[in-house]
Amino acid sequence: MSAALEVANLRVDYPSASGAISAVDGVSLRIERGELVGLVGESGCGKSTLANAVMGLLPEGAQVSGSITVAGEELANASPQRLRELRGRALAMVFQDPATSLDPTFSIGSQVREAVLAHQRIGRKAATERAVDLLTQVGIPDAAARFGTPPHRFSGGMRQRVVIAAALANDPALLLADEPTTALDVTIQAQILMLMQRLAREHDTAVVIITHNLGVVAQTCDRIAVMYAGQLVEQGTTAELFASPQHPYTRALLAALPTSEAQPGQLAVIPGQVPDLSGDLPGCRFLSRCPLAHDRCREKPQLRRRGGTEVACWAVEEGRDE
């Protein structure tokens, strides 16, 4: 069976007055059906650009090269019409704010039903039954009775459940969730993450959770992919990456997590600044901030197996990190 998502050497550039901004630089990633993968990194690292490239939702003018394959179909050069046919059927997306993801003028049930009717040749009654079943699956109590309820009558967590129901309406191979719990309190976050974990298994759907919150992926994901300044710097199983991070950026990111042992008022920070992505950046983009940097880091490293993860770092490859 084809992978749910396979990205090969993907590059996304945005034109600007100061030159092309390289938002995603040569990313390759493979995700199987039923797998949960966390895509993590600081704001501006290219996570959402990567997701929007997969969905075909990049702004006009964005320049894309490389390969994007979903469930065996190449999307990089797909026509706008074909992308519309695939969105909601082969791939779907859950956005950060459920309040803006739902139309306030239509009931929650009708919006889930519309997602069904958009891609399935079934009658309105059957689509309504399917929508009620989906709402029940995501934990909406008494879904049939609440089918006609408008979104504003639901809490943020309940609205996000409705959005997830609509996204899974046609059993997509791939579900992209862009910061799906940011607008929710901690208790509701945990409920939504457990829900997504369960539904991924039941629907055999690959789920990519895009977040800057390492706590979110630690409790939910099978694997983690770490991005920095548009490059994929490390990927591996969640257990291996947390137990033995290899890339200096991954180590710094984990070290910056607040812990109960930290001194009051003190948080670890990563020194330096993210590089200007419109400049000439031929090598590792973490070079200027890396404590292990040396001359060879001016060449771009490739992902290579090291222990339980794949890491793109010359210092690690040459054993300079030991």
C-alpha positions in Angstrom: 0.0 0.0 0.0 1.2 3.5 -0.8 2.3 5.8 2.0 -0.4 8.3 3.2 2.1 11.1 2.5 5.5 11.1 0.8 7.3 14.4 0.4 10.6 14.4 -1.5 13.0 17.3 -1.7 10.2 19.9 -1.3 11.2 23.5 -1.6 8.8 26.5 -1.2 10.0 30.1 -2.0 8.0 33.3 -1.5 9.0 36.3 -3.7 9.8 39.5 -1.8 11.4 42.9 -2.5 14.7 41.6 -0.9 14.8 38.4 -2.8 13.2 35.0 -2.6 12.4 33.8 0.9 13.2 30.1 1.3 10.4 29.0 3.7 10.9 25.2 3.1 14.3 23.9 1.9 14.6 20.4 0.6 12.3 18.6 3.0 11.7 14.9 2.6 9.2 13.0 4.8 7.2 9.7 4.6 4.2 9.0 6.8 2.2 5.7 6.8 -1.5 5.3 7.2 -2.6 5.1 10.9 0.6 6.8 12.0 0.6 10.0 14.1 3.6 12.3 13.5 4.4 15.5 15.2 5.9 18.3 13.1 7.6 20.7 15.6 9.7 23.8 15.6 9.6 27.5 16.5 7.2 29.9 14.9 8.3 30.7 11.4 10.2 27.5 10.9 8.1 26.4 7.9 5.7 23.9 9.5 2.5 25.6 8.3 4.0 26.4 4.9 4.8 22.7 4.5 1.2 21.8 5.4 -0.3 24.4 3.1 2.0 23.1 0.2 0.6 19.6 0.8 -3.0 20.9 0.8 -2.4 23.1 -2.2 -3.3 26.2 -0.2 -0.2 28.3 -0.7 -0.7 32.0 -1.6 -0.4 33.1 -5.2 3.2 33.6 -6.3 4.7 30.9 -4.1 7.2 28.8 -6.1 7.1 25.1 -5.4 9.5 22.4 -6.5 9.9 18.7 -5.5 7.4 16.0 -5.1 4.2 15.7 -2.9 2.4 12.3 -3.0 -0.7 11.6 -1.1 -2.1 8.0 -1.1 0.0 7.3 -4.3 -1.1 10.4 -6.2 1.3 13.2 -7.1 0.0 16.6 -6.1 2.8 19.0 -6.9 1.6 19.6 -10.4 -2.1 18.8 -9.9 -4.6 21.2 -11.4 -6.7 23.4 -9.0 -9.8 21.3 -10.0 -8.1 18.1 -9.0 -6.9 19.5 -5.7 -10.4 20.6 -4.9 -11.6 17.0 -5.6 -8.9 15.6 -3.3 -9.3 18.0 -0.4 -11.8 16.5 2.0 -11.5 13.1 0.4 -7.9 12.0 0.2 -6.5 14.7 2.5 -8.1 17.1 5.0 -7.0 19.7 7.5 -8.0 20.9 11.0 -7.1 24.5 11.6 -6.0 26.2 14.8 -9.2 28.2 15.7 -12.4 26.2 15.5 -14.4 29.4 15.9 -13.3 30.5 12.4 -13.4 27.1 10.8 -17.2 26.7 11.1 -19.8 28.9 9.3 -21.9 30.6 12.0 -24.9 30.7 9.8 -25.3 26.9 9.4 -25.9 24.2 12.0 -23.0 22.0 13.0 -24.8 18.9 11.6 -25.4 20.5 8.2 -21.8 21.4 7.9 -20.6 17.9 8.6 -23.3 16.6 6.2 -22.1 19.0 3.5 -18.6 17.5 3.8 -20.1 14.0 3.2 -22.2 15.2 0.2 -19.3 17.0 -1.4 -17.5 13.7 -2.1 -20.0 10.9 -1.9 -22.9 10.0 -4.2 -25.5 9.3 -1.6 -28.8 10.8 -0.7 -29.5 13.5 1.8 -31.0 11.1 4.4 -28.0 8.8 4.2 -25.6 11.8 4.5 -27.5 13.0 7.6 -27.1 9.6 9.2 -23.4 9.6 8.3 -23.0 13.0 9.9 -24.8 12.0 13.1 -22.5 8.9 13.3 -19.4 11.1 12.8 -20.6 13.6 15.5 -21.2 10.6 17.8 -17.7 9.3 17.1 -16.0 12.5 18.1 -17.9 12.7 21.4 -20.8 15.1 20.7 -23.5 13.9 23.3 -26.9 13.2 21.8 -25.7 14.1 18.3 -29.0 13.5 16.5 -30.8 16.0 18.8 -28.0 18.5 18.5 -27.7 18.2 14.7 -29.4 21.6 14.1 -27.5 23.5 16.8 -25.5 26.5 15.5 -21.7 26.6 16.3 -22.0 29.5 18.8 -23.9 27.3 21.2 -20.9 25.0 21.6 -17.7 25.5 23.5 -14.3 25.7 21.8 -13.5 22.1 22.5 -16.9 20.9 21.1 -16.5 23.1 18.0 -13.1 21.5 17.4 -14.7 18.1 17.7 -17.2 19.1 15.0 -14.3 20.3 12.8 -12.6 16.9 13.2 -15.8 15.1 12.3 -16.1 17.1 9.1 -12.4 16.4 8.3 -12.9 12.7 8.7 -16.2 12.5 6.9 -14.7 10.7 3.9 -12.0 8.6 5.6 -9.0 10.6 4.2 -5.6 8.9 4.0 -4.1 12.1 5.5 -5.2 14.6 8.2 -3.1 17.7 8.8 -3.8 19.3 12.2 -2.3 22.8 12.4 -2.0 23.8 16.1 -5.3 22.0 16.8 -5.3 22.6 20.6 -3.7 26.1 20.9 -7.0 27.9 21.6 -8.2 25.3 24.2 -7.5 24.9 27.9 -5.2 22.2 29.1 -7.9 19.7 30.1 -9.7 20.0 26.7 -6.4 19.8 24.9 -5.8 16.4 26.4 -9.3 15.2 25.4 -8.9 16.4 21.8 -5.4 14.8 21.5 -6.8 11.5 22.8 -9.7 11.7 20.4 -7.4 12.3 17.4 -5.2 9.4 18.5 -8.1 7.0 18.7 -9.7 8.2 15.4 -6.4 7.8 13.5 -6.3 4.2 14.5 -10.0 3.5 13.8 -10.1 5.3 10.4 -6.5 4.2 9.4 -5.7 7.8 8.8 -2.3 9.3 9.0 -2.3 12.4 11.3 0.3 15.1 11.2 0.1 17.4 14.3 1.8 20.7 13.6 2.8 22.4 16.8 5.5 24.3 18.8 4.4 22.5 21.9 6.6 19.5 22.6 4.2 18.4 25.4 1.5 17.9 22.8 3.5 15.5 20.6 5.1 13.7 23.6 1.8 12.2 24.7 0.2 11.7 21.3 2.6 11.0 18.4 4.4 7.9 17.3 7.2 9.9 15.6 8.5 13.5 15.6 10.0 15.5 12.8 11.9 18.7 13.9 12.1 21.7 11.6 14.4 24.7 11.9 14.4 27.7 9.5 12.7 25.6 6.7 14.9 22.5 7.0 14.1 19.2 8.5 16.9 18.6 11.0 15.9 15.5 12.9 13.2 12.8 12.9 12.6 9.6 14.8 10.3 7.8 17.2 9.0 9.9 20.0 10.7 7.8 22.7 14.1 7.9 21.0 14.0 11.6 20.2 13.1 12.6 23.8 15.5 10.1 25.4 18.5 10.8 23.1 18.1 13.9 20.9 21.0 14.1 18.4 20.8 17.5 16.6 22.0 20.5 18.6 18.8 22.4 17.8 16.6 19.5 19.1 18.7 19.4 22.3 18.4 23.1 22.8 14.6 22.9 22.1 14.2 20.2 24.8 16.4 22.0 27.2 14.2 25.1 26.9 11.2 23.2 28.2 10.1 24.5 31.6 10.5 21.9 34.4 9.7 21.7 38.1 13.5 21.6 38.8 14.2 24.9 37.0 15.2 27.9 39.1 12.4 30.4 39.7 12.4 33.1 37.0 14.9 31.3 34.9 14.3 29.7 31.5 16.8 28.3 29.1 17.0 30.1 25.8 18.7 29.4 22.5 21.3 32.2 21.9 21.3 34.2 18.6 18.6 34.8 16.0 16.9 32.8 13.3 18.7 33.6 10.0 17.3 35.8 7.3 15.7 33.3 4.9 16.0 35.7 2.0 19.8 35.6 2.2 22.2 33.1 0.8 22.1 30.1 3.1 24.0 27.3 1.4 24.8 25.2 4.5 23.1 24.3 7.8 20.8 27.0 8.9 21.5 26.5 12.6 25.2 27.3 11.9 25.2 30.8 13.6 23.6 29.5 16.8 25.2 26.1 17.1 27.8 25.3 19.8 29.2 22.5 17.6 29.6 24.5 14.4 32.7 24.1 12.3 33.8 24.8 8.7 32.0 21.9 7.1 28.7 23.2 8.4 28.8 25.7 5.5 27.8 22.7 3.4 24.2 21.5 3.7 24.0 18.2 5.7 21.6 15.4 4.7 19.5 13.3 7.1 21.5 10.2 8.2 20.7 7.5 10.6 22.3 8.0 14.1 21.0 5.7 16.9 17.2 5.8 16.9 16.8 8.9 14.8 17.8 10.5 11.5 19.7 13.7 11.9 21.1 16.3 9.5 24.3 17.5 11.3 28.0 17.2 10.3 29.1 17.4 13.9 27.0 14.5 14.9 28.0 12.5 11.8 31.7 13.1 12.6 31.3 12.4 16.3 32.1 15.9 17.4 29.1 15.9 19.7 30.5 13.2 22.0 
